[in-house]
Amino acid sequence: MIYQIARSIEDGILAFHGFGSPLVQLALHLAKHSHAPRLILVAGATYGVNPKPAFLTPTTNDFAMNRAAECQLSIEELFDLAASGHLGRMFLSGLQIDCWGNMNVTGLGQYDRFSLKLPGGGGGCNLSADASHITIWTAAHRTPLDGQGRRRYRLVKQCDFTTSVGHRTTDGMPRSTMPYRGKGPDCIVTDLGVFGFNADGHAELQQVYPDTFAELVAEHTEFDVPVSANLVTATLPDTEIVEFIRRLDPLKIHERELSQADRRRYFALNGSH
């Protein structure tokens, strides 16, 4: 997942990863180390520009993550950069993600009577409208059955509340009719596969992993999953990339974002694991 998120990052852009996800933090540093050396990386929480942390800390809100930064932005400057069209890519997730790339981190249930209040968007709504491109990720696509044989889907038919905007509203209004600067999400990276978005703005399965397949992805997705005619197995990172991730995350902070089952998944790489 770290490698697939990193592959969504272009060289020469300004990208901001926000709070909370070690997977995204590692992906940004990996991209800058490998194929995107001119990437301008803005660290979440500290807003340091192009920091060089010695290792990933347990929280993004740690100024060790600002080590050797070239400068530091205020939150107001970050939002001004986005509103003026200079934020090339943002990374967002949600407890609910629908087929159009809308996301919910506000609450489950009806708006006037949430059954579960969530932390909130933290500016994600503004940034999802202004950032040129959005990478969506979730490490909780695989949804086990509960005691009644039901799933609490992460990829849903419709979000209970729209915190961050995708390609189409719940009442069918396309993004192109709204006065947003950004182009919206262009990929969803999950623990089961990688989605793109088709010409209508609907999520489409484009890549699976060596141990997943389209039917499995569909089983764990509430909306109907279109499958690309060019569906492929995702490229695995090479040994150098794996070693870079391990050096930057010796405490294995990123594993906190993964289920116990996913922590036990291994793929063969050049005869090794």
N, C-alpha and C positions, 0 to 999 in steps of 0.2 A: 504493500500500500504506500509506503514512504516513497519508493521508486516511482510508482505510477503517479502520485501527486506531483513529484518533482518533474516528471516529463510534461506536465501541463504548464510549466513555467517557462516563459519566453526570456531570451537574453535581452538586456538593455532596457527592461521596464522597471517601474517602481512597484513593489508588491508588499502587502501588509498581511500579517497572519493573525492578528487579534489575540485574544486570550485563550489559554486552556489546552491546546492540542499539541502534545509532543510530536505526533506524527507529522503535522504540518511544519512545525519548527525544523525538524530534521530534514524534511523535504526541501525547504528553502535553502538551508545551508548546503545540502547535497547539490542542488541545482547550481548554486553559485560556485561550488567547488569543481563542478564537472562541465556541463554544457552551457551555463549562463554566467560567465565571469563578470559581465557588465551589469548584472542584476543589482538593483538598488533595493536592499532588504531592510524593511522597517520592522523592528521587533515589537511584538505585542507587549502591552503593559508598560514597558520602559520607553518605547518609541525611539530607541537608538537606531541610527542609520549605519548599516554594514558593520554590525558588531562581530567580534571573533571570540565567542565564549570558549573557554577551555573544555567545558563539558556541559551537558544539559542538566539544569537544576530541577528539583522537584516541582517548582512553580515558575510560571513565566514572569511573575511579579517579583523578580530577584535581580538586583542590579549586577550580579555576576554575569547575567546574560547580556549586559551592556559593555562588556570588556572590549576595549580597543575600538569602540564605535567612533566613526568620523565626526558625528555630531548627534544632537538629540532634538526631536521635534516635540512640540506641545500637541495635545489632542486637538486643539483648535486648528493648528497648522495642518495636521493630517486630514481633517475633514475639509479644509480649504483646498488642499491638493486634489482630493477626490472630486469636489464640486467643480473645480476648474479643469477636470479632464486629465489629470496627471497620474491617477492611480490605475496602473495597468492590470493588476489582478488582486483579488481578495479571496479569502478562503472562509467558507461558511458551512455550518451544519445545522441540524435540528433534531428534535425528538420526533418530528414528522417532516417528511420530504415528499412532495407530491410529484406527479408525472410531468408537471410543467416547470419544476425547479423552485416552486414556492416552498418556504420552510417555516416551521413553527417552533419557537422556543419561548412562547409567552404563556400558554396554558392549554390543558386538555379539557374538553367538554364545551359547553356553551359559554360565550364571552361574559354574560352577566352572572354565570354560576359555574365557574371552572371547578371540575372535579380534582384537578391538580394544577397548582400554580407553579410555573417554571421561572427560571432566573430572568428571562427577558432578553431583548435583542442587543442591548449595549451599543446602539448605533448601527447595527447590521442593516436595518431598513434603509437608512440613508445611503450607506455604502453599497448596498446591493442595487440601488438605483443609479449610482454615480460611477462605480468602478467599471473599467472597460470590459473586464471578463471576471467571471466567478468560477472557482473550483469548489464543488460541493464534495464533502466526504462524510462517511459514517463507518465506524467499525462495528456497527450493530445491525447490519442488514439481515443476518441470520437470526430468526426469531423462533425460539423453542415454543412448543405447545404448552399451555397452562393446564391446570387440573381438569378444566372443562373442554379440553381439546381445541382451544382458541389460541390465536396468535395476537400479540400486540405489535402490529406491523410498524416498522420504521419508514418504509417506502409505502405511502398510503394513496388511496384514491383522491382524497381531499383533506387538506389541513383543517383542523378545528379553528385555527386562527392563523392569519398570514402575517408573520413577523418580517420576513425578507422576501422580496418579490422575484418571481421567475419570468416565464415567457407568456403566461396567460392567467388572468384572474379567475376566481372561482365561478364568476358569472359569464366567463367566456371572452372577456375583453383582451385582445392581443397586446403584447408589450409595445408593439410598433405604434399603437395609437396613443400611448402615454408619453408624457414629456420627460422621459428619462434619458440621461446622457449615456449610460452604460448599455452594453449589448446583452447582459444577462449571463446566466450560467452556460458553460459549454461542455462540462463533463461532471459526472458523479463517480467518485472512486469509493468502492465499498469493499468489505471483506469477502464478497462473493464475485465481484466483477467490476467492469468499468463501462459506464454508459456515456454516450454522447447525446446530442439533441438533434432531431430531424428538422426538416424545413418548416414544419408546423410548430416547432418548439416543444415537441413531446420527447421524453426520454426514450432512448433506444439502446439496447444492449449491444455493445461492440466488441468487448473482450471478456473472456472468462479466464480463470486461473487453472493451473494444471490439475487441480483436484475439484473443480466445479464445472457445471455445464448449464445450458440454457434452461432446462426443465427445473433444476434446483433453484436457480435464480427466480424463476416464475413462481415457484412454490412459496418463496419467502417474500414475495412482493404482492401488495394488495391490488395495484392496478395491473391491467393487461400489459405485458411486456413485448413490444415489437423487438424483433431480433434482426440485426443488420445482416444483409446478404453476404457481407464480408466479415462475419464473426470469426475472430481469431483467438488463440490462446495468448495471453499477455506475455510480453518479453520479460524474462527474469533479469534482475540486476547481476552484474558480473562480480567477481571476487573482490575487486578493488572498491566497488561501491558498498558492498556488504561490510567490508572492513572499515570504511570511512564512517558508516553509521554506528558501528560498534565502538569505535574510538570516541565519537562525539557523545555517545550515550552509554558510558560504562555502568551507570546505575540502573540501566534498563527502564528508564522512566516511561518510555513509550508503551511498555507492556501493560501499564495501568489502563490504557485506553482499549485494550483487547480483552476478549472473553478468555476464560481458562482454556476452552477448547481451541481457540485460535492460537494461543501461546504454544500449543503442542503440534501445530502444523509445520511440516518441513517439506521443502522442495529440493530435489537433487540438482546440483549445479556443478557441471564438469566432474561428475563422479564423487562429489562430496556434498555436505549439507551446510 
